[in-house]
Amino acid sequence: MPEIASREFARIFQAALAKSVRLSQADVSTLQGARARIRNETERAAADGLLAMVKHDREFDAFEVAPAKKALGVLVGVSTGRLPADLAGC
């Protein structure tokens, strides 16, 4: 079961993408703050991976979708199968 900070990171990430395909600099800063609160190394690495994908251009490229879904799965506790419906579209 992922820690609360990891699930919160995923929630913030989902909310930012729901607003727009392109994240704002404020969204990235908020995600960096949420990432800092994650203590579990595996979950923190997943958050780092997501941040690395969006930190500079603030959007996903087509080749980043599969790794992003895997990282989100780690953050919300879905290791196999489908992501929850609200994250599946990310």
ROVEXGU-730582 format. One record per residue: residue number from 1; residue in one letter; y, z, x of N, C-alpha, C, O, CB in turn. Coordinates in nm, 4 decimals. Atoms other than C-alpha are relative to their C-alpha. Glycine has a CB too. Layout:
<zakols>
   num   residuo        n_v        n_w        n_u       ca_v       ca_w       ca_u        c_v        c_w        c_u        o_v        o_w        o_u       cb_v       cb_w       cb_u
   NUM         A          Y          Z          X          Y          Z          X          Y          Z          X          Y          Z          X          Y          Z          X
...
</zakols>
This chain:
<zakols>
   num   residuo        n_v        n_w        n_u       ca_v       ca_w       ca_u        c_v        c_w        c_u        o_v        o_w        o_u       cb_v       cb_w       cb_u
     1         M    -0.1184     0.0000     0.0843     0.0000     0.0000     0.0000     0.1246     0.0000     0.0888     0.1414     0.0894     0.1718    -0.0001     0.1225    -0.0959
     2         P    -0.1221     0.0073    -0.0814     0.3330    -0.1057     0.1534     0.0931     0.1178    -0.0287     0.0923     0.1749    -0.1377     0.0737    -0.1323    -0.0259
     3         E    -0.0956    -0.1082     0.0186     0.6003     0.1540     0.2051     0.1150    -0.0458    -0.0907     0.1361    -0.1652    -0.1119     0.0544     0.0483     0.1364
     4         I    -0.1094     0.0285     0.0943     0.8954     0.1750    -0.0307     0.1053    -0.0918     0.0632     0.1556    -0.1830    -0.0023     0.0662     0.1315    -0.0468
     5         A    -0.1025     0.0820    -0.0669     1.1358     0.0252     0.2250    -0.0425    -0.1459     0.0084     0.0414    -0.2356    -0.0002     0.0284     0.0540     0.1410
     6         S     0.0496     0.1382    -0.0064     0.9144    -0.2834     0.2566     0.0130    -0.0681    -0.1359     0.0562    -0.1830    -0.1450    -0.1471    -0.0030     0.0469
     7         R    -0.0126     0.0572     0.1352     0.9029    -0.3379    -0.1179     0.1467    -0.0221    -0.0354     0.1802    -0.1185    -0.1043    -0.0665     0.0925    -0.1050
     8         E    -0.1434     0.0161     0.0246     1.2805    -0.2872    -0.1311     0.0535    -0.1236     0.0733     0.1343    -0.1980     0.0178     0.0771     0.1266     0.0447
     9         F    -0.0391     0.1200    -0.0731     1.3292    -0.5527     0.1381    -0.0395    -0.1243    -0.0792     0.0407    -0.2163    -0.0953    -0.0648    -0.0022     0.1404
    10         A     0.0482     0.1148     0.0775     1.1177    -0.7942    -0.0678     0.0826    -0.0184    -0.1274     0.1123    -0.1314    -0.1662    -0.1489     0.0179    -0.0356
    11         R    -0.0803     0.0078     0.1223     1.3177    -0.7102    -0.3823     0.1383    -0.0588     0.0305     0.1875    -0.1446    -0.0427     0.0142     0.1402    -0.0649
    12         I    -0.1322     0.0512    -0.0390     1.6494    -0.7736    -0.2052    -0.0089    -0.1481     0.0358     0.0786    -0.2268    -0.0004     0.0569     0.0806     0.1197
    13         F     0.0216     0.1386    -0.0395     1.5144    -1.0970    -0.0599    -0.0139    -0.0894    -0.1236     0.0475    -0.1957    -0.1320    -0.1251    -0.0116     0.0891
    14         Q     0.0215     0.0767     0.1231     1.3982    -1.2185    -0.4010     0.1304    -0.0142    -0.0781     0.1612    -0.1222    -0.1285    -0.1076     0.0675    -0.0877
    15         A    -0.1261     0.0039     0.0739     1.7313    -1.1281    -0.5631     0.0993    -0.0961     0.0664     0.1717    -0.1685    -0.0020     0.0609     0.1414    -0.0095
    16         A    -0.0914     0.0900    -0.0717     1.9248    -1.3142    -0.2914    -0.0372    -0.1456    -0.0246     0.0511    -0.2289    -0.0453    -0.0017     0.0300     0.1511
    17         L     0.0422     0.1383     0.0242     1.7165    -1.6301    -0.3384     0.0153    -0.0405    -0.1459     0.0315    -0.1587    -0.1762    -0.1442    -0.0186     0.0429
    18         A    -0.0184     0.0316     0.1421     1.7452    -1.6052    -0.7164     0.1438    -0.0435    -0.0279     0.1683    -0.1223    -0.1192    -0.0364     0.1215    -0.0874
    19         K    -0.1409     0.0365     0.0173     2.1248    -1.6339    -0.6831     0.0273    -0.1415     0.0463     0.1031    -0.2149    -0.0170     0.0894     0.0964     0.0756
    20         S    -0.0280     0.1293    -0.0608     2.1179    -1.9430    -0.4651    -0.1112    -0.0336     0.0980    -0.1774     0.0555     0.1511     0.1380     0.0000     0.0708
    21         V     0.0988     0.0434    -0.0985     1.8879    -2.1478    -0.2453     0.0451     0.0394     0.1407    -0.0376     0.0639     0.2286    -0.0223    -0.1529    -0.0089
    22         R    -0.0575    -0.0357    -0.1304     2.1183    -2.0670     0.0456     0.0522     0.1432    -0.0061     0.1324     0.1766    -0.0933     0.1145    -0.0988     0.0403
    23         L    -0.0432    -0.1386    -0.0046     2.1683    -1.7008     0.1368     0.1394     0.0089     0.0591     0.1766    -0.0713     0.1449    -0.0984     0.0852     0.0810
    24         S    -0.1324    -0.0224    -0.0578     2.5168    -1.5725     0.2079    -0.0149     0.0876     0.1241    -0.1203     0.1471     0.1467     0.0966     0.0662    -0.1039
    25         Q     0.0027    -0.0880    -0.1168     2.6044    -1.3896     0.5282    -0.0146     0.1451    -0.0452    -0.0797     0.2247     0.0224     0.1284    -0.0178     0.0855
    26         A     0.0140    -0.1361     0.0538     2.6355    -1.0739     0.3162    -0.1457     0.0292    -0.0363    -0.1941     0.1402    -0.0140     0.0905     0.0189    -0.1240
    27         D     0.1425    -0.0166     0.0319     2.2776    -1.1270     0.1922    -0.0804     0.0271     0.1268    -0.1668     0.1148     0.1288    -0.0547    -0.1253    -0.0719
    28         V     0.0717    -0.0175    -0.1274     2.1543    -1.1577     0.5513     0.0282     0.1391     0.0563    -0.0629     0.2052     0.1063     0.0415    -0.1098     0.1029
    29         S    -0.0360    -0.1332    -0.0487     2.3419    -0.8410     0.6489    -0.0710     0.1091    -0.0794    -0.1188     0.2070    -0.0220     0.1514     0.0202    -0.0073
    30         T     0.0709    -0.0962     0.0848     2.1931    -0.6523     0.3539    -0.1482     0.0034     0.0352    -0.2087     0.1104     0.0420     0.0185    -0.0349    -0.1488
    31         L     0.1407     0.0067    -0.0396     1.8465    -0.7726     0.4510    -0.0223     0.0664     0.1359    -0.1239     0.1332     0.1555    -0.0472    -0.1459     0.0043
    32         Q     0.0134    -0.0645    -0.1305     1.9030    -0.6587     0.8105     0.0027     0.1521    -0.0136    -0.0712     0.2224     0.0554     0.1118    -0.0466     0.0944
    33         G    -0.0043    -0.1447     0.0255     1.9946    -0.3119     0.6830    -0.1294     0.0495    -0.0628    -0.1804     0.1557    -0.0272     0.1178     0.0346    -0.0909
    34         A     0.1267    -0.0374     0.0645     1.6858    -0.3034     0.4617    -0.1140    -0.0050     0.1009    -0.2028     0.0802     0.0977    -0.0303    -0.0934    -0.1196
    35         R     0.1028     0.0120    -0.1027     1.4701    -0.4175     0.7536     0.0012     0.1214     0.0926    -0.1046     0.1685     0.1343     0.0200    -0.1286     0.0810
    36         A    -0.0121    -0.1153    -0.0898     1.6012    -0.1304     0.9680    -0.0670     0.1253    -0.0563    -0.1039     0.2151     0.0193     0.1466     0.0288     0.0277
    37         R     0.0618    -0.1172     0.0629     1.4568     0.1186     0.7172    -0.1529    -0.0083    -0.0061    -0.2180     0.0888    -0.0447     0.0548     0.0173    -0.1398
    38         I     0.1460     0.0166     0.0040     1.1002    -0.0198     0.7443    -0.0594     0.0633     0.1254    -0.0222     0.0282     0.2374    -0.0401    -0.1517    -0.0105
    39         R     0.0606    -0.0712    -0.1134     0.8880     0.2077     0.9632    -0.1337    -0.0599     0.0428    -0.1678    -0.0559     0.1610    -0.0195     0.1461    -0.0353
    40         N     0.1316     0.0567    -0.0303     0.5475     0.0364     0.9434     0.0167    -0.1246     0.0863     0.0917    -0.2154     0.0505    -0.0773    -0.0341    -0.1306
    41         E    -0.0173     0.1107    -0.0950     0.5122    -0.2035     1.2381    -0.0386    -0.1355    -0.0580     0.0322    -0.2338    -0.0368    -0.0816     0.0260     0.1239
    42         T     0.0453     0.1264     0.0582     0.3176    -0.4721     1.0493     0.1001    -0.0500    -0.1033     0.1341    -0.1683    -0.1062    -0.1390     0.0163    -0.0641
    43         E    -0.0961     0.0375     0.1035     0.5600    -0.4695     0.7590     0.1354    -0.0355     0.0609     0.2028    -0.1272     0.0142     0.0160     0.1137    -0.1015
    44         R    -0.1261     0.0312    -0.0685     0.8610    -0.4632     0.9929    -0.0085    -0.1383     0.0652     0.0890    -0.2134     0.0645     0.0328     0.1082     0.1068
    45         A     0.0184     0.1327    -0.0600     0.7172    -0.7677     1.1745     0.0110    -0.1097    -0.1054     0.0666    -0.2163    -0.0787    -0.1363    -0.0087     0.0708
    46         A    -0.0113     0.0981     0.1087     0.6866    -0.9498     0.8405     0.1469    -0.0193    -0.0390     0.1922    -0.1319    -0.0600    -0.0829     0.0452    -0.1234
    47         A    -0.1433     0.0085     0.0324     1.0499    -0.8672     0.7600     0.0757    -0.0725     0.1114     0.1651    -0.1527     0.0842     0.0598     0.1416    -0.0219
    48         D    -0.0633     0.0702    -0.1122     1.1527    -0.9815     1.1091    -0.0242    -0.1502    -0.0085     0.0654    -0.2304     0.0180    -0.0526     0.0540     0.1337
    49         G     0.0321     0.1416     0.0132     0.9737    -1.3104     1.0500     0.0846    -0.0678    -0.1064     0.1339    -0.1788    -0.0862    -0.1466    -0.0174    -0.0325
    50         L    -0.0837     0.0563     0.1064     1.1588    -1.3675     0.7238     0.1452    -0.0109     0.0457     0.2111    -0.1121     0.0217    -0.0091     0.0862    -0.1275
    51         L    -0.1384     0.0052    -0.0482     1.4912    -1.2799     0.8830     0.0198    -0.1109     0.1019     0.1228    -0.1784     0.1010     0.0399     0.1337     0.0611
    52         A    -0.0112     0.1062    -0.0999     1.4256    -1.5162     1.1718     0.0107    -0.1369    -0.0659     0.0790    -0.2256    -0.0148    -0.1198     0.0031     0.0947
    53         M    -0.0028     0.1295     0.0694     1.3719    -1.7996     0.9234     0.1351    -0.0293    -0.0639     0.1749    -0.1454    -0.0740    -0.1079    -0.0041    -0.1063
    54         V    -0.1232     0.0230     0.0763     1.7013    -1.7478     0.7400     0.1266     0.0486     0.0709     0.2369     0.0276     0.0205    -0.0105     0.0679    -0.1334
    55         K    -0.1152    -0.0625    -0.0649     1.9292    -1.5732     0.9897     0.1087    -0.0993     0.0395     0.2270    -0.0705     0.0216    -0.0454     0.0746     0.1219
    56         H    -0.1006     0.0929    -0.0519     2.1014    -1.8804     1.1339     0.0462    -0.1024    -0.1034     0.1661    -0.1187    -0.1258    -0.0548    -0.0719     0.1204
    57         D    -0.0418     0.1019     0.0967     2.0942    -2.1536     0.8708     0.0017     0.0524    -0.1436     0.0487    -0.0164    -0.2342    -0.0919    -0.1201     0.0089
    58         R    -0.0017    -0.0725     0.1284     2.0462    -1.9067     0.5778    -0.0696    -0.0752    -0.1126    -0.0345    -0.0591    -0.2294     0.1424     0.0287    -0.0407
    59         E     0.0814     0.0667     0.1005     1.7959    -2.1313     0.3997    -0.1373    -0.0303     0.0591    -0.1557    -0.0277     0.1808     0.0686    -0.1301    -0.0500
    60         F     0.1350     0.0331    -0.0440     1.4271    -2.2235     0.4148    -0.0146    -0.1497     0.0178     0.0342    -0.2290    -0.0628    -0.1039     0.0520    -0.0996
    61         D     0.0417     0.1378    -0.0172     1.3035    -2.5474     0.5557    -0.1399    -0.0107    -0.0593    -0.2071     0.0909    -0.0776     0.0033    -0.0441     0.1515
    62         A     0.1289     0.0194     0.0668     0.9902    -2.6981     0.3997    -0.1159     0.0625     0.0773    -0.2070     0.1187     0.0166    -0.0262    -0.1480    -0.0198
    63         F     0.1102    -0.0541    -0.0798     0.7662    -2.5903     0.6890     0.0001     0.1531     0.0052    -0.0965     0.2127     0.0528     0.0070    -0.0554     0.1410
    64         E    -0.0091    -0.1464    -0.0025     0.8823    -2.2261     0.6484    -0.0537     0.0656    -0.1271    -0.0694     0.1876    -0.1306     0.1436     0.0416     0.0208
    65         V     0.0405    -0.0572     0.1286     0.7603    -2.1799     0.2906    -0.1319     0.0763     0.0108    -0.1402     0.1903    -0.0351    -0.0125    -0.1100    -0.1047
    66         A     0.1303    -0.0668    -0.0101     0.3960    -2.0962     0.3703     0.0077     0.1289     0.0818    -0.0452     0.2308     0.0374    -0.1023    -0.0944     0.0624
    67         P    -0.0119    -0.1264    -0.0736     0.4796    -1.8407     0.6441     0.0824     0.1048    -0.0758     0.0556     0.2246    -0.0660     0.0630    -0.0254     0.1362
    68         A    -0.0813    -0.0934     0.0778     0.7440    -1.6886     0.4149    -0.0826     0.0658    -0.1098    -0.0702     0.1860    -0.1334     0.1207    -0.0720    -0.0610
    69         K     0.0858    -0.0576     0.1040     0.4921    -1.6426     0.1345    -0.0968     0.1020     0.0593    -0.1228     0.2059    -0.0013    -0.0780    -0.1106    -0.0727
    70         K     0.0912    -0.0933    -0.0658     0.2512    -1.4769     0.3770     0.0732     0.1299     0.0348     0.0205     0.2389     0.0126    -0.0606    -0.0638     0.1273
    71         A    -0.0788    -0.1182    -0.0351     0.5243    -1.2405     0.5014     0.0348     0.0818    -0.1242     0.0277     0.2046    -0.1217     0.1281    -0.0412     0.0734
    72         L    -0.0290    -0.0718     0.1240     0.6256    -1.1545     0.1452    -0.1236     0.0718    -0.0516    -0.1140     0.1823    -0.1051     0.0531    -0.0961    -0.1064
    73         G     0.1252    -0.0636     0.0407     0.2612    -1.0812     0.0689    -0.0225     0.1305     0.0739    -0.0679     0.2286     0.0148    -0.1174    -0.0936     0.0239
    74         V     0.0130    -0.1236    -0.0785     0.2570    -0.8251     0.3497     0.0954     0.1064    -0.0533     0.0587     0.2234    -0.0643     0.0281    -0.0269     0.1500
    75         L    -0.1020    -0.0956     0.0444     0.5758    -0.6634     0.2192    -0.0266     0.0580    -0.1384     0.0158     0.1698    -0.1678     0.1344    -0.0663     0.0002
    76         V     0.0265    -0.0504     0.1356     0.4534    -0.6295    -0.1392    -0.1454     0.0412    -0.0201    -0.1826     0.0879    -0.1278     0.0370    -0.1054    -0.1024
    77         G     0.1377    -0.0460     0.0082     0.0881    -0.5595    -0.0643    -0.0976    -0.0980    -0.0594    -0.2015    -0.0571    -0.1112    -0.0048     0.1221    -0.0774
    78         V     0.0908     0.1033     0.0485    -0.0702    -0.8897    -0.1664    -0.0521    -0.0733     0.1230     0.0171    -0.1577     0.1798     0.0713    -0.0989    -0.1016
    79         S     0.0503     0.0604    -0.1227    -0.2948    -0.9908     0.1198    -0.0724    -0.1315    -0.0241    -0.0757    -0.2171     0.0643    -0.0920     0.0956     0.0696
    80         T     0.0655     0.1260     0.0341    -0.4903    -1.2657    -0.0559     0.0373    -0.0372    -0.1426     0.0817     0.0468    -0.2209    -0.1547     0.0104     0.0161
    81         G    -0.0291     0.0441     0.1363    -0.4422    -1.4706    -0.3659     0.1473    -0.0283    -0.0199     0.2222    -0.0501     0.0753    -0.0457     0.1040    -0.0996
    82         R    -0.1359     0.0383     0.0382    -0.1198    -1.5363    -0.5488     0.0962     0.1163     0.0121     0.0576     0.2322    -0.0031     0.0020    -0.0536    -0.1417
    83         L    -0.1047    -0.1000    -0.0002     0.2065    -1.3518    -0.5091     0.0360     0.0335    -0.1434     0.0079    -0.0447    -0.2343     0.1237    -0.0488     0.0783
    84         P    -0.0499    -0.0301     0.1347     0.3553    -1.1711    -0.8091     0.0937    -0.1114    -0.0481     0.1608    -0.1761     0.0323     0.0734     0.1369    -0.0017
    85         A    -0.0751     0.1122     0.0576     0.5278    -1.4156    -1.0436     0.1456    -0.0061     0.0451     0.1977    -0.1149     0.0700    -0.0045     0.0081    -0.1497
    86         D    -0.1415     0.0033    -0.0374     0.8819    -1.3093    -0.9501     0.0220    -0.0388     0.1458     0.1340    -0.0740     0.1830     0.0629     0.1345    -0.0261
    87         L    -0.0122     0.0407    -0.1395     0.8125    -1.3833    -0.5812    -0.0638    -0.1356     0.0272    -0.0385    -0.1951     0.1320    -0.0625     0.1041     0.0893
    88         A     0.0740     0.1234    -0.0228     0.5943    -1.6914    -0.6212     0.0930    -0.1198     0.0198     0.0572    -0.2139     0.0907    -0.0939    -0.0262    -0.1162
    89         G    -0.0921     0.1116    -0.0103     0.8954    -1.9212    -0.6510     0.0850     0.0017     0.1253     0.1598    -0.0930     0.1498     0.0879    -0.0022    -0.1182
    90         C    -0.0815    -0.0099    -0.1211     1.0526    -1.8047    -0.3249    -0.0408    -0.0995     0.1040     0.0183    -0.1039     0.2119    -0.0078     0.1377     0.0575
</zakols>
